[in-house]
Amino acid sequence: MRSNIFPLPFCRTVALSSRDITSFVISFILIASVMISNNYLAAKPAFAQTACSNLSISKVKASGAQSGNPASSATDNKLDTRWSKKGAGSWIRIDLGSQKTVCRVDIAWYNGIERVNSFSISVSKDTKSYTKIFTGKSSGTTTGLERYDVPDKKARYVKITFTGNNVNNWASITEIDVYGLSSSGSPSPSPTPTPTPTPAPSGSTDKFGIKKIYSTKSGGEEWYMNMNNPTGDKRFNPQNTITMNSDGSWKMKSSKVRMGVYTSSGYSGDKIPTLDHSKIASKGYMLAPNDWKNVEMTMYAKVNTAGSDDNFAPYTRGGRHTGGGAPEGCEGSGYKGDLFFSGKVRFAKEQWHVSYVFTDSKSGTSSIKGKWVGFKFIMYNFIESGKTAVKMELWLDKNNDGKWVKVDENTDRGGWGNEGRECNGAPDQIITWGGPIATFRWDTATNVDFKNLSVREIQPPK
């Protein structure tokens, strides 16, 4: 940091006229003002920087509810429950407990891939007088949370009023999140910024109540498995038959599993403009700017029957993994995090389909057969010595008790793999770009239960 003390613009005694003195004083004041202003602006982020973050909900109330679908079901962090009320004008109101600066509202609509809902959002400080801050429609393309940005408004109460949909006259919402500005506006004791270390786990939880290792990027891509009707989600393609278990989890009996998750833009291989890896790396994405890139993929699974020691291998940073070499196979790039049924772990890099390199296997846990385990595969770009590298991490909830432990990590700085020229990349091409599909993969296991899958675009640590 440069010192704010500066030398006077003279060092010897001179005779000054009144005009000279006046000019000097004015110049001195201007210089001092600029420096004070700059100092203030440098210090400002320490207390004025804001973030639109998820707010705690104190209470929820509605104009009424269908039997079995109360208002509380819209704030229970479960996408398989809902609040329902018949009739235009039906409303549900969130009580934040005290006044907050509301900046965003997320709503998950029941049967959201069939119904386009018309609604408004209003806010109030006392429930007596409301200000409407949003009027619009849901997309009709997802059962997950949809984001609605609103003008920043101070309020304690947020009311969503249903005015109709294209299917029937029922207001049905599975989940509501309200976001507010987190800055308190109070200055910190010192304006000197503190270096930011690599962050520890954030402590917040996702829609299933599962701990997030890294925070979701503001406005980033998110996908959560619809535990009530996953096959009704256009963004989820299990590619094989899945059936619901009595406990609400789902069962897969195929021995070759590739369950794909698309971004909100969807997927069409024909719309990928090029499979030249040098050009894709330059753009930063394969299909669209919101391709899956810096992500945290989460799944819970139980292996009931497996013929050999294969592995779960979630992956992304590519599209469909098919073909063999250029050009078709160049769509099949990606990093994979492997959890073997025996408990071993490792990472894989697929430069193209099919060209693999692996890290050495290591022990992550004991055998995972016959019990529920949680598994997270995380990857993100970061800058190191002026170049982009890719960090990968594997985390396990070994005992299904919510206690996550990092069991392996790896960084691709280059020098890993030597067949990148097949797709016009460098021989050891680092896969720095995003891809339109994130995939939950496994082989040989013929009876697997799974639940609470999610893919979130994360804010990479700095």
PyMOL commands that set and color helices and strands:
alter all, ss='L'
color gray80, all
select helices_A, chain A and resi 18-43+45-48+71-75+230-232+269-271+277-283+328-331+420-423
alter helices_A, ss='H'
color red, helices_A
select strands_A, chain A and resi 52-54+59-62+83-86+91-109+117-124+130-137+145-165+170-181+222-224+236-237+242-244+250-252+256-262+295-306+311-312+315-318+334-340+344-352+355-358+362-363+373-384+387-397+405-412+437-443+445-457
alter strands_A, ss='S'
color yellow, strands_A
deselect
rebuild
show_as cartoon
